[in-house]
């Protein structure tokens, strides 16, 4: 099965924006910085897991579906 360009990109470039930043250095930064770091890390870890799930699904089924929750609103203002 041939990989799609999107799958190939996710495999070659996993979402790891904080890679290389040693967590043991967090102690020298402010509490606000540490909280921001851990929020960003949680988001990054979630995105990485979503990428991995899409890759697993593609390998298993030959295609992948990425569902996102969408809030439906009444555009007419009724």
N, CA, C and O atoms as a Maestro MAE file, in Angstrom:
{
 s_m_m2io_version
 :::
 2.0.0
}

f_m_ct {
 s_m_title
 :::
 protein
 m_atom[312] {
  # First column is atom index #
  i_m_mmod_type
  r_m_x_coord
  r_m_y_coord
  r_m_z_coord
  i_m_residue_number
  s_m_chain_name
  s_m_pdb_residue_name
  s_m_pdb_atom_name
  i_m_atomic_number
  :::
  1 25 0.846 -1.176 0.000 1 A "UNK " " N  " 7
  2 3 0.000 0.000 0.000 1 A "UNK " " CA " 6
  3 2 0.895 1.244 0.000 1 A "UNK " " C  " 6
  4 15 1.795 1.376 0.829 1 A "UNK " " O  " 8
  5 25 0.638 2.120 -0.912 2 A "UNK " " N  " 7
  6 3 1.426 3.347 -1.047 2 A "UNK " " CA " 6
  7 2 0.939 4.397 -0.050 2 A "UNK " " C  " 6
  8 15 -0.263 4.598 0.128 2 A "UNK " " O  " 8
  9 25 1.883 5.048 0.584 3 A "UNK " " N  " 7
  10 3 1.540 6.102 1.538 3 A "UNK " " CA " 6
  11 2 1.108 7.361 0.807 3 A "UNK " " C  " 6
  12 15 1.601 7.681 -0.275 3 A "UNK " " O  " 8
  13 25 0.170 8.066 1.431 4 A "UNK " " N  " 7
  14 3 -0.240 9.363 0.901 4 A "UNK " " CA " 6
  15 2 0.806 10.400 1.321 4 A "UNK " " C  " 6
  16 15 1.562 10.162 2.262 4 A "UNK " " O  " 8
  17 25 0.858 11.533 0.642 5 A "UNK " " N  " 7
  18 3 1.795 12.586 1.060 5 A "UNK " " CA " 6
  19 2 1.560 13.039 2.505 5 A "UNK " " C  " 6
  20 15 2.513 13.337 3.225 5 A "UNK " " O  " 8
  21 25 0.306 13.090 2.924 6 A "UNK " " N  " 7
  22 3 0.004 13.518 4.297 6 A "UNK " " CA " 6
  23 2 0.542 12.510 5.306 6 A "UNK " " C  " 6
  24 15 1.132 12.894 6.316 6 A "UNK " " O  " 8
  25 25 0.342 11.229 5.036 7 A "UNK " " N  " 7
  26 3 0.846 10.201 5.947 7 A "UNK " " CA " 6
  27 2 2.370 10.243 5.985 7 A "UNK " " C  " 6
  28 15 2.972 10.174 7.057 7 A "UNK " " O  " 8
  29 25 2.980 10.353 4.831 8 A "UNK " " N  " 7
  30 3 4.439 10.418 4.754 8 A "UNK " " CA " 6
  31 2 4.965 11.599 5.568 8 A "UNK " " C  " 6
  32 15 5.954 11.466 6.288 8 A "UNK " " O  " 8
  33 25 4.308 12.749 5.457 9 A "UNK " " N  " 7
  34 3 4.724 13.935 6.204 9 A "UNK " " CA " 6
  35 2 4.601 13.700 7.708 9 A "UNK " " C  " 6
  36 15 5.507 14.052 8.463 9 A "UNK " " O  " 8
  37 25 3.474 13.101 8.158 10 A "UNK " " N  " 7
  38 3 3.280 12.859 9.587 10 A "UNK " " CA " 6
  39 2 4.320 11.885 10.131 10 A "UNK " " C  " 6
  40 15 4.764 12.025 11.271 10 A "UNK " " O  " 8
  41 25 4.708 10.905 9.328 11 A "UNK " " N  " 7
  42 3 5.714 9.945 9.772 11 A "UNK " " CA " 6
  43 2 7.083 10.614 9.867 11 A "UNK " " C  " 6
  44 15 7.810 10.422 10.842 11 A "UNK " " O  " 8
  45 25 7.424 11.390 8.858 12 A "UNK " " N  " 7
  46 3 8.742 12.019 8.823 12 A "UNK " " CA " 6
  47 2 8.867 13.219 9.757 12 A "UNK " " C  " 6
  48 15 9.962 13.534 10.223 12 A "UNK " " O  " 8
  49 25 7.746 13.890 10.032 13 A "UNK " " N  " 7
  50 3 7.765 15.110 10.847 13 A "UNK " " CA " 6
  51 2 6.691 15.045 11.936 13 A "UNK " " C  " 6
  52 15 5.713 15.790 11.876 13 A "UNK " " O  " 8
  53 25 6.856 14.166 12.931 14 A "UNK " " N  " 7
  54 3 5.852 14.105 13.995 14 A "UNK " " CA " 6
  55 2 5.789 15.430 14.755 14 A "UNK " " C  " 6
  56 15 6.784 16.146 14.863 14 A "UNK " " O  " 8
  57 25 4.609 15.741 15.275 15 A "UNK " " N  " 7
  58 3 4.389 17.012 15.967 15 A "UNK " " CA " 6
  59 2 5.064 16.967 17.340 15 A "UNK " " C  " 6
  60 15 4.511 16.416 18.292 15 A "UNK " " O  " 8
  61 25 6.247 17.544 17.431 16 A "UNK " " N  " 7
  62 3 6.994 17.598 18.690 16 A "UNK " " CA " 6
  63 2 7.641 18.975 18.831 16 A "UNK " " C  " 6
  64 15 8.865 19.087 18.757 16 A "UNK " " O  " 8
  65 25 6.845 20.016 19.031 17 A "UNK " " N  " 7
  66 3 7.406 21.374 19.062 17 A "UNK " " CA " 6
  67 2 8.309 21.657 20.261 17 A "UNK " " C  " 6
  68 15 9.114 22.587 20.215 17 A "UNK " " O  " 8
  69 25 8.192 20.879 21.321 18 A "UNK " " N  " 7
  70 3 8.989 21.145 22.518 18 A "UNK " " CA " 6
  71 2 10.172 20.191 22.647 18 A "UNK " " C  " 6
  72 15 10.859 20.185 23.668 18 A "UNK " " O  " 8
  73 25 10.406 19.401 21.632 19 A "UNK " " N  " 7
  74 3 11.505 18.443 21.664 19 A "UNK " " CA " 6
  75 2 12.833 19.178 21.835 19 A "UNK " " C  " 6
  76 15 13.076 20.206 21.202 19 A "UNK " " O  " 8
  77 25 13.671 18.640 22.688 20 A "UNK " " N  " 7
  78 3 14.976 19.240 22.910 20 A "UNK " " CA " 6
  79 2 15.026 20.174 24.108 20 A "UNK " " C  " 6
  80 15 16.112 20.574 24.529 20 A "UNK " " O  " 8
  81 25 13.871 20.532 24.667 21 A "UNK " " N  " 7
  82 3 13.861 21.393 25.850 21 A "UNK " " CA " 6
  83 2 13.848 20.496 27.082 21 A "UNK " " C  " 6
  84 15 12.849 19.823 27.338 21 A "UNK " " O  " 8
  85 25 14.933 20.471 27.848 22 A "UNK " " N  " 7
  86 3 14.991 19.580 29.013 22 A "UNK " " CA " 6
  87 2 14.090 20.074 30.145 22 A "UNK " " C  " 6
  88 15 14.231 21.203 30.615 22 A "UNK " " O  " 8
  89 25 13.170 19.222 30.574 23 A "UNK " " N  " 7
  90 3 12.221 19.615 31.624 23 A "UNK " " CA " 6
  91 2 12.915 19.928 32.943 23 A "UNK " " C  " 6
  92 15 12.383 20.690 33.750 23 A "UNK " " O  " 8
  93 25 14.096 19.353 33.177 24 A "UNK " " N  " 7
  94 3 14.800 19.646 34.435 24 A "UNK " " CA " 6
  95 2 15.228 21.114 34.515 24 A "UNK " " C  " 6
  96 15 15.536 21.595 35.606 24 A "UNK " " O  " 8
  97 25 15.257 21.822 33.416 25 A "UNK " " N  " 7
  98 3 15.592 23.253 33.421 25 A "UNK " " CA " 6
  99 2 14.394 24.125 33.792 25 A "UNK " " C  " 6
  100 15 14.552 25.329 33.994 25 A "UNK " " O  " 8
  101 25 13.218 23.549 33.884 26 A "UNK " " N  " 7
  102 3 12.025 24.341 34.192 26 A "UNK " " CA " 6
  103 2 12.117 25.031 35.548 26 A "UNK " " C  " 6
  104 15 11.511 26.084 35.749 26 A "UNK " " O  " 8
  105 25 12.860 24.456 36.468 27 A "UNK " " N  " 7
  106 3 12.955 25.012 37.819 27 A "UNK " " CA " 6
  107 2 13.505 26.435 37.826 27 A "UNK " " C  " 6
  108 15 13.209 27.202 38.742 27 A "UNK " " O  " 8
  109 25 14.290 26.795 36.832 28 A "UNK " " N  " 7
  110 3 14.871 28.144 36.831 28 A "UNK " " CA " 6
  111 2 13.913 29.191 36.269 28 A "UNK " " C  " 6
  112 15 14.203 30.387 36.316 28 A "UNK " " O  " 8
  113 25 12.793 28.755 35.748 29 A "UNK " " N  " 7
  114 3 11.827 29.680 35.147 29 A "UNK " " CA " 6
  115 2 10.672 29.949 36.106 29 A "UNK " " C  " 6
  116 15 10.493 29.239 37.095 29 A "UNK " " O  " 8
  117 25 9.904 30.968 35.806 30 A "UNK " " N  " 7
  118 3 8.787 31.363 36.664 30 A "UNK " " CA " 6
  119 2 7.670 30.321 36.631 30 A "UNK " " C  " 6
  120 15 7.595 29.486 35.731 30 A "UNK " " O  " 8
  121 25 6.818 30.398 37.630 31 A "UNK " " N  " 7
  122 3 5.661 29.504 37.710 31 A "UNK " " CA " 6
  123 2 4.772 29.687 36.483 31 A "UNK " " C  " 6
  124 15 4.247 28.715 35.940 31 A "UNK " " O  " 8
  125 25 4.608 30.920 36.055 32 A "UNK " " N  " 7
  126 3 3.789 31.209 34.875 32 A "UNK " " CA " 6
  127 2 4.366 30.518 33.632 32 A "UNK " " C  " 6
  128 15 3.624 29.941 32.837 32 A "UNK " " O  " 8
  129 25 5.677 30.579 33.473 33 A "UNK " " N  " 7
  130 3 6.322 29.919 32.334 33 A "UNK " " CA " 6
  131 2 6.114 28.412 32.407 33 A "UNK " " C  " 6
  132 15 5.781 27.781 31.404 33 A "UNK " " O  " 8
  133 25 6.309 27.831 33.595 34 A "UNK " " N  " 7
  134 3 6.146 26.375 33.753 34 A "UNK " " CA " 6
  135 2 4.723 25.947 33.436 34 A "UNK " " C  " 6
  136 15 4.516 24.931 32.773 34 A "UNK " " O  " 8
  137 25 3.736 26.712 33.902 35 A "UNK " " N  " 7
  138 3 2.341 26.381 33.604 35 A "UNK " " CA " 6
  139 2 2.076 26.458 32.105 35 A "UNK " " C  " 6
  140 15 1.400 25.597 31.542 35 A "UNK " " O  " 8
  141 25 2.606 27.483 31.468 36 A "UNK " " N  " 7
  142 3 2.449 27.629 30.019 36 A "UNK " " CA " 6
  143 2 3.116 26.465 29.289 36 A "UNK " " C  " 6
  144 15 2.558 25.924 28.335 36 A "UNK " " O  " 8
  145 25 4.298 26.088 29.736 37 A "UNK " " N  " 7
  146 3 5.016 24.965 29.123 37 A "UNK " " CA " 6
  147 2 4.167 23.695 29.193 37 A "UNK " " C  " 6
  148 15 4.005 23.000 28.190 37 A "UNK " " O  " 8
  149 25 3.629 23.394 30.369 38 A "UNK " " N  " 7
  150 3 2.864 22.155 30.523 38 A "UNK " " CA " 6
  151 2 1.544 22.194 29.753 38 A "UNK " " C  " 6
  152 15 1.082 21.156 29.280 38 A "UNK " " O  " 8
  153 25 0.930 23.366 29.618 39 A "UNK " " N  " 7
  154 3 -0.264 23.475 28.769 39 A "UNK " " CA " 6
  155 2 0.101 23.188 27.319 39 A "UNK " " C  " 6
  156 15 -0.578 22.419 26.639 39 A "UNK " " O  " 8
  157 25 1.179 23.810 26.852 40 A "UNK " " N  " 7
  158 3 1.634 23.588 25.468 40 A "UNK " " CA " 6
  159 2 2.034 22.130 25.250 40 A "UNK " " C  " 6
  160 15 1.768 21.559 24.193 40 A "UNK " " O  " 8
  161 25 2.672 21.537 26.250 41 A "UNK " " N  " 7
  162 3 3.089 20.138 26.134 41 A "UNK " " CA " 6
  163 2 1.871 19.229 26.035 41 A "UNK " " C  " 6
  164 15 1.872 18.289 25.240 41 A "UNK " " O  " 8
  165 25 0.839 19.486 26.821 42 A "UNK " " N  " 7
  166 3 -0.379 18.676 26.766 42 A "UNK " " CA " 6
  167 2 -1.027 18.775 25.383 42 A "UNK " " C  " 6
  168 15 -1.472 17.769 24.830 42 A "UNK " " O  " 8
  169 25 -1.080 19.975 24.834 43 A "UNK " " N  " 7
  170 3 -1.649 20.164 23.492 43 A "UNK " " CA " 6
  171 2 -0.800 19.432 22.453 43 A "UNK " " C  " 6
  172 15 -1.333 18.744 21.584 43 A "UNK " " O  " 8
  173 25 0.516 19.583 22.546 44 A "UNK " " N  " 7
  174 3 1.419 18.928 21.588 44 A "UNK " " CA " 6
  175 2 1.304 17.411 21.679 44 A "UNK " " C  " 6
  176 15 1.285 16.729 20.655 44 A "UNK " " O  " 8
  177 25 1.228 16.879 22.898 45 A "UNK " " N  " 7
  178 3 1.089 15.430 23.072 45 A "UNK " " CA " 6
  179 2 -0.222 14.936 22.474 45 A "UNK " " C  " 6
  180 15 -0.273 13.863 21.874 45 A "UNK " " O  " 8
  181 25 -1.287 15.730 22.642 46 A "UNK " " N  " 7
  182 3 -2.583 15.369 22.075 46 A "UNK " " CA " 6
  183 2 -2.523 15.346 20.551 46 A "UNK " " C  " 6
  184 15 -3.027 14.413 19.926 46 A "UNK " " O  " 8
  185 25 -1.912 16.360 19.954 47 A "UNK " " N  " 7
  186 3 -1.792 16.404 18.493 47 A "UNK " " CA " 6
  187 2 -0.942 15.254 17.970 47 A "UNK " " C  " 6
  188 15 -1.253 14.674 16.930 47 A "UNK " " O  " 8
  189 25 0.125 14.922 18.683 48 A "UNK " " N  " 7
  190 3 0.979 13.810 18.274 48 A "UNK " " CA " 6
  191 2 0.196 12.502 18.318 48 A "UNK " " C  " 6
  192 15 0.317 11.678 17.411 48 A "UNK " " O  " 8
  193 25 -0.598 12.305 19.353 49 A "UNK " " N  " 7
  194 3 -1.405 11.085 19.441 49 A "UNK " " CA " 6
  195 2 -2.450 11.037 18.330 49 A "UNK " " C  " 6
  196 15 -2.722 9.963 17.793 49 A "UNK " " O  " 8
  197 25 -3.038 12.173 17.978 50 A "UNK " " N  " 7
  198 3 -3.981 12.202 16.856 50 A "UNK " " CA " 6
  199 2 -3.289 11.808 15.557 50 A "UNK " " C  " 6
  200 15 -3.848 11.056 14.758 50 A "UNK " " O  " 8
  201 25 -2.076 12.311 15.345 51 A "UNK " " N  " 7
  202 3 -1.321 11.925 14.151 51 A "UNK " " CA " 6
  203 2 -1.074 10.422 14.133 51 A "UNK " " C  " 6
  204 15 -1.275 9.766 13.111 51 A "UNK " " O  " 8
  205 25 -0.643 9.884 15.254 52 A "UNK " " N  " 7
  206 3 -0.356 8.450 15.334 52 A "UNK " " CA " 6
  207 2 -1.613 7.627 15.086 52 A "UNK " " C  " 6
  208 15 -1.554 6.584 14.434 52 A "UNK " " O  " 8
  209 25 -2.748 8.089 15.603 53 A "UNK " " N  " 7
  210 3 -4.008 7.376 15.382 53 A "UNK " " CA " 6
  211 2 -4.381 7.377 13.903 53 A "UNK " " C  " 6
  212 15 -4.845 6.364 13.381 53 A "UNK " " O  " 8
  213 25 -4.182 8.500 13.229 54 A "UNK " " N  " 7
  214 3 -4.470 8.566 11.791 54 A "UNK " " CA " 6
  215 2 -3.561 7.621 11.008 54 A "UNK " " C  " 6
  216 15 -4.012 6.956 10.075 54 A "UNK " " O  " 8
  217 25 -2.301 7.560 11.377 55 A "UNK " " N  " 7
  218 3 -1.363 6.664 10.696 55 A "UNK " " CA " 6
  219 2 -1.769 5.210 10.917 55 A "UNK " " C  " 6
  220 15 -1.770 4.418 9.974 55 A "UNK " " O  " 8
  221 25 -2.118 4.847 12.168 56 A "UNK " " N  " 7
  222 3 -2.562 3.468 12.453 56 A "UNK " " CA " 6
  223 2 -3.806 3.129 11.650 56 A "UNK " " C  " 6
  224 15 -3.906 2.044 11.078 56 A "UNK " " O  " 8
  225 25 -4.758 4.061 11.606 57 A "UNK " " N  " 7
  226 3 -5.998 3.835 10.875 57 A "UNK " " CA " 6
  227 2 -5.719 3.653 9.382 57 A "UNK " " C  " 6
  228 15 -6.306 2.781 8.741 57 A "UNK " " O  " 8
  229 25 -4.833 4.466 8.834 58 A "UNK " " N  " 7
  230 3 -4.502 4.357 7.419 58 A "UNK " " CA " 6
  231 2 -3.859 3.006 7.124 58 A "UNK " " C  " 6
  232 15 -4.176 2.363 6.123 58 A "UNK " " O  " 8
  233 25 -2.965 2.587 7.993 59 A "UNK " " N  " 7
  234 3 -2.297 1.295 7.786 59 A "UNK " " CA " 6
  235 2 -3.278 0.136 7.889 59 A "UNK " " C  " 6
  236 15 -3.151 -0.857 7.173 59 A "UNK " " O  " 8
  237 25 -4.253 0.263 8.779 60 A "UNK " " N  " 7
  238 3 -5.216 -0.820 8.981 60 A "UNK " " CA " 6
  239 2 -6.272 -0.853 7.878 60 A "UNK " " C  " 6
  240 15 -6.582 -1.926 7.361 60 A "UNK " " O  " 8
  241 25 -6.830 0.299 7.510 61 A "UNK " " N  " 7
  242 3 -7.957 0.364 6.577 61 A "UNK " " CA " 6
  243 2 -7.572 0.781 5.162 61 A "UNK " " C  " 6
  244 15 -8.330 0.559 4.218 61 A "UNK " " O  " 8
  245 25 -6.402 1.381 5.017 62 A "UNK " " N  " 7
  246 3 -6.024 1.899 3.709 62 A "UNK " " CA " 6
  247 2 -6.469 3.337 3.509 62 A "UNK " " C  " 6
  248 15 -6.190 3.937 2.471 62 A "UNK " " O  " 8
  249 25 -7.149 3.884 4.481 63 A "UNK " " N  " 7
  250 3 -7.570 5.286 4.474 63 A "UNK " " CA " 6
  251 2 -7.743 5.721 5.924 63 A "UNK " " C  " 6
  252 15 -7.793 4.886 6.826 63 A "UNK " " O  " 8
  253 25 -7.831 7.004 6.139 64 A "UNK " " N  " 7
  254 3 -8.020 7.515 7.492 64 A "UNK " " CA " 6
  255 2 -9.053 8.628 7.467 64 A "UNK " " C  " 6
  256 15 -9.114 9.430 6.535 64 A "UNK " " O  " 8
  257 25 -9.856 8.654 8.508 65 A "UNK " " N  " 7
  258 3 -10.874 9.699 8.651 65 A "UNK " " CA " 6
  259 2 -10.544 10.508 9.895 65 A "UNK " " C  " 6
  260 15 -10.350 9.949 10.974 65 A "UNK " " O  " 8
  261 25 -10.483 11.796 9.743 66 A "UNK " " N  " 7
  262 3 -10.177 12.687 10.848 66 A "UNK " " CA " 6
  263 2 -11.435 13.474 11.175 66 A "UNK " " C  " 6
  264 15 -11.805 14.403 10.458 66 A "UNK " " O  " 8
  265 25 -12.084 13.093 12.260 67 A "UNK " " N  " 7
  266 3 -13.310 13.775 12.661 67 A "UNK " " CA " 6
  267 2 -12.989 14.859 13.667 67 A "UNK " " C  " 6
  268 15 -12.210 14.643 14.596 67 A "UNK " " O  " 8
  269 25 -13.572 15.997 13.488 68 A "UNK " " N  " 7
  270 3 -13.414 17.100 14.426 68 A "UNK " " CA " 6
  271 2 -14.808 17.544 14.856 68 A "UNK " " C  " 6
  272 15 -15.750 17.548 14.064 68 A "UNK " " O  " 8
  273 25 -14.917 17.916 16.125 69 A "UNK " " N  " 7
  274 3 -16.193 18.433 16.598 69 A "UNK " " CA " 6
  275 2 -16.391 19.829 16.042 69 A "UNK " " C  " 6
  276 15 -15.486 20.662 16.078 69 A "UNK " " O  " 8
  277 25 -17.572 20.068 15.535 70 A "UNK " " N  " 7
  278 3 -17.899 21.373 14.976 70 A "UNK " " CA " 6
  279 2 -19.146 21.880 15.677 70 A "UNK " " C  " 6
  280 15 -20.148 21.172 15.773 70 A "UNK " " O  " 8
  281 25 -19.076 23.108 16.165 71 A "UNK " " N  " 7
  282 3 -20.237 23.700 16.814 71 A "UNK " " CA " 6
  283 2 -21.149 24.269 15.737 71 A "UNK " " C  " 6
  284 15 -20.733 25.089 14.919 71 A "UNK " " O  " 8
  285 25 -22.387 23.823 15.753 72 A "UNK " " N  " 7
  286 3 -23.362 24.306 14.780 72 A "UNK " " CA " 6
  287 2 -24.115 25.464 15.416 72 A "UNK " " C  " 6
  288 15 -24.649 25.347 16.519 72 A "UNK " " O  " 8
  289 25 -24.147 26.588 14.699 73 A "UNK " " N  " 7
  290 3 -24.851 27.763 15.208 73 A "UNK " " CA " 6
  291 2 -25.908 28.189 14.208 73 A "UNK " " C  " 6
  292 15 -25.854 27.834 13.031 73 A "UNK " " O  " 8
  293 25 -26.858 28.947 14.692 74 A "UNK " " N  " 7
  294 3 -27.908 29.482 13.840 74 A "UNK " " CA " 6
  295 2 -27.416 30.813 13.280 74 A "UNK " " C  " 6
  296 15 -27.394 31.818 13.990 74 A "UNK " " O  " 8
  297 25 -27.024 30.818 12.018 75 A "UNK " " N  " 7
  298 3 -26.460 32.021 11.405 75 A "UNK " " CA " 6
  299 2 -27.486 33.125 11.188 75 A "UNK " " C  " 6
  300 15 -27.115 34.285 11.010 75 A "UNK " " O  " 8
  301 25 -28.765 32.781 11.199 76 A "UNK " " N  " 7
  302 3 -29.797 33.781 10.933 76 A "UNK " " CA " 6
  303 2 -30.154 34.586 12.172 76 A "UNK " " C  " 6
  304 15 -30.877 35.578 12.079 76 A "UNK " " O  " 8
  305 25 -29.658 34.174 13.322 77 A "UNK " " N  " 7
  306 3 -29.913 34.928 14.541 77 A "UNK " " CA " 6
  307 2 -31.317 34.754 15.084 77 A "UNK " " C  " 6
  308 15 -31.793 35.620 15.818 77 A "UNK " " O  " 8
  309 25 -31.995 33.671 14.752 78 A "UNK " " N  " 7
  310 3 -33.359 33.438 15.249 78 A "UNK " " CA " 6
  311 2 -33.359 32.907 16.635 78 A "UNK " " C  " 6
  312 15 -34.423 32.656 17.201 78 A "UNK " " O  " 8
  :::
 }
 m_bond[311] {
  # First column is bond index #
  i_m_from
  i_m_to
  i_m_order
  :::
  1 1 2 1
  2 2 3 1
  3 3 4 2
  4 3 5 1
  5 5 6 1
  6 6 7 1
  7 7 8 2
  8 7 9 1
  9 9 10 1
  10 10 11 1
  11 11 12 2
  12 11 13 1
  13 13 14 1
  14 14 15 1
  15 15 16 2
  16 15 17 1
  17 17 18 1
  18 18 19 1
  19 19 20 2
  20 19 21 1
  21 21 22 1
  22 22 23 1
  23 23 24 2
  24 23 25 1
  25 25 26 1
  26 26 27 1
  27 27 28 2
  28 27 29 1
  29 29 30 1
  30 30 31 1
  31 31 32 2
  32 31 33 1
  33 33 34 1
  34 34 35 1
  35 35 36 2
  36 35 37 1
  37 37 38 1
  38 38 39 1
  39 39 40 2
  40 39 41 1
  41 41 42 1
  42 42 43 1
  43 43 44 2
  44 43 45 1
  45 45 46 1
  46 46 47 1
  47 47 48 2
  48 47 49 1
  49 49 50 1
  50 50 51 1
  51 51 52 2
  52 51 53 1
  53 53 54 1
  54 54 55 1
  55 55 56 2
  56 55 57 1
  57 57 58 1
  58 58 59 1
  59 59 60 2
  60 59 61 1
  61 61 62 1
  62 62 63 1
  63 63 64 2
  64 63 65 1
  65 65 66 1
  66 66 67 1
  67 67 68 2
  68 67 69 1
  69 69 70 1
  70 70 71 1
  71 71 72 2
  72 71 73 1
  73 73 74 1
  74 74 75 1
  75 75 76 2
  76 75 77 1
  77 77 78 1
  78 78 79 1
  79 79 80 2
  80 79 81 1
  81 81 82 1
  82 82 83 1
  83 83 84 2
  84 83 85 1
  85 85 86 1
  86 86 87 1
  87 87 88 2
  88 87 89 1
  89 89 90 1
  90 90 91 1
  91 91 92 2
  92 91 93 1
  93 93 94 1
  94 94 95 1
  95 95 96 2
  96 95 97 1
  97 97 98 1
  98 98 99 1
  99 99 100 2
  100 99 101 1
  101 101 102 1
  102 102 103 1
  103 103 104 2
  104 103 105 1
  105 105 106 1
  106 106 107 1
  107 107 108 2
  108 107 109 1
  109 109 110 1
  110 110 111 1
  111 111 112 2
  112 111 113 1
  113 113 114 1
  114 114 115 1
  115 115 116 2
  116 115 117 1
  117 117 118 1
  118 118 119 1
  119 119 120 2
  120 119 121 1
  121 121 122 1
  122 122 123 1
  123 123 124 2
  124 123 125 1
  125 125 126 1
  126 126 127 1
  127 127 128 2
  128 127 129 1
  129 129 130 1
  130 130 131 1
  131 131 132 2
  132 131 133 1
  133 133 134 1
  134 134 135 1
  135 135 136 2
  136 135 137 1
  137 137 138 1
  138 138 139 1
  139 139 140 2
  140 139 141 1
  141 141 142 1
  142 142 143 1
  143 143 144 2
  144 143 145 1
  145 145 146 1
  146 146 147 1
  147 147 148 2
  148 147 149 1
  149 149 150 1
  150 150 151 1
  151 151 152 2
  152 151 153 1
  153 153 154 1
  154 154 155 1
  155 155 156 2
  156 155 157 1
  157 157 158 1
  158 158 159 1
  159 159 160 2
  160 159 161 1
  161 161 162 1
  162 162 163 1
  163 163 164 2
  164 163 165 1
  165 165 166 1
  166 166 167 1
  167 167 168 2
  168 167 169 1
  169 169 170 1
  170 170 171 1
  171 171 172 2
  172 171 173 1
  173 173 174 1
  174 174 175 1
  175 175 176 2
  176 175 177 1
  177 177 178 1
  178 178 179 1
  179 179 180 2
  180 179 181 1
  181 181 182 1
  182 182 183 1
  183 183 184 2
  184 183 185 1
  185 185 186 1
  186 186 187 1
  187 187 188 2
  188 187 189 1
  189 189 190 1
  190 190 191 1
  191 191 192 2
  192 191 193 1
  193 193 194 1
  194 194 195 1
  195 195 196 2
  196 195 197 1
  197 197 198 1
  198 198 199 1
  199 199 200 2
  200 199 201 1
  201 201 202 1
  202 202 203 1
  203 203 204 2
  204 203 205 1
  205 205 206 1
  206 206 207 1
  207 207 208 2
  208 207 209 1
  209 209 210 1
  210 210 211 1
  211 211 212 2
  212 211 213 1
  213 213 214 1
  214 214 215 1
  215 215 216 2
  216 215 217 1
  217 217 218 1
  218 218 219 1
  219 219 220 2
  220 219 221 1
  221 221 222 1
  222 222 223 1
  223 223 224 2
  224 223 225 1
  225 225 226 1
  226 226 227 1
  227 227 228 2
  228 227 229 1
  229 229 230 1
  230 230 231 1
  231 231 232 2
  232 231 233 1
  233 233 234 1
  234 234 235 1
  235 235 236 2
  236 235 237 1
  237 237 238 1
  238 238 239 1
  239 239 240 2
  240 239 241 1
  241 241 242 1
  242 242 243 1
  243 243 244 2
  244 243 245 1
  245 245 246 1
  246 246 247 1
  247 247 248 2
  248 247 249 1
  249 249 250 1
  250 250 251 1
  251 251 252 2
  252 251 253 1
  253 253 254 1
  254 254 255 1
  255 255 256 2
  256 255 257 1
  257 257 258 1
  258 258 259 1
  259 259 260 2
  260 259 261 1
  261 261 262 1
  262 262 263 1
  263 263 264 2
  264 263 265 1
  265 265 266 1
  266 266 267 1
  267 267 268 2
  268 267 269 1
  269 269 270 1
  270 270 271 1
  271 271 272 2
  272 271 273 1
  273 273 274 1
  274 274 275 1
  275 275 276 2
  276 275 277 1
  277 277 278 1
  278 278 279 1
  279 279 280 2
  280 279 281 1
  281 281 282 1
  282 282 283 1
  283 283 284 2
  284 283 285 1
  285 285 286 1
  286 286 287 1
  287 287 288 2
  288 287 289 1
  289 289 290 1
  290 290 291 1
  291 291 292 2
  292 291 293 1
  293 293 294 1
  294 294 295 1
  295 295 296 2
  296 295 297 1
  297 297 298 1
  298 298 299 1
  299 299 300 2
  300 299 301 1
  301 301 302 1
  302 302 303 1
  303 303 304 2
  304 303 305 1
  305 305 306 1
  306 306 307 1
  307 307 308 2
  308 307 309 1
  309 309 310 1
  310 310 311 1
  311 311 312 2
  :::
 }
}
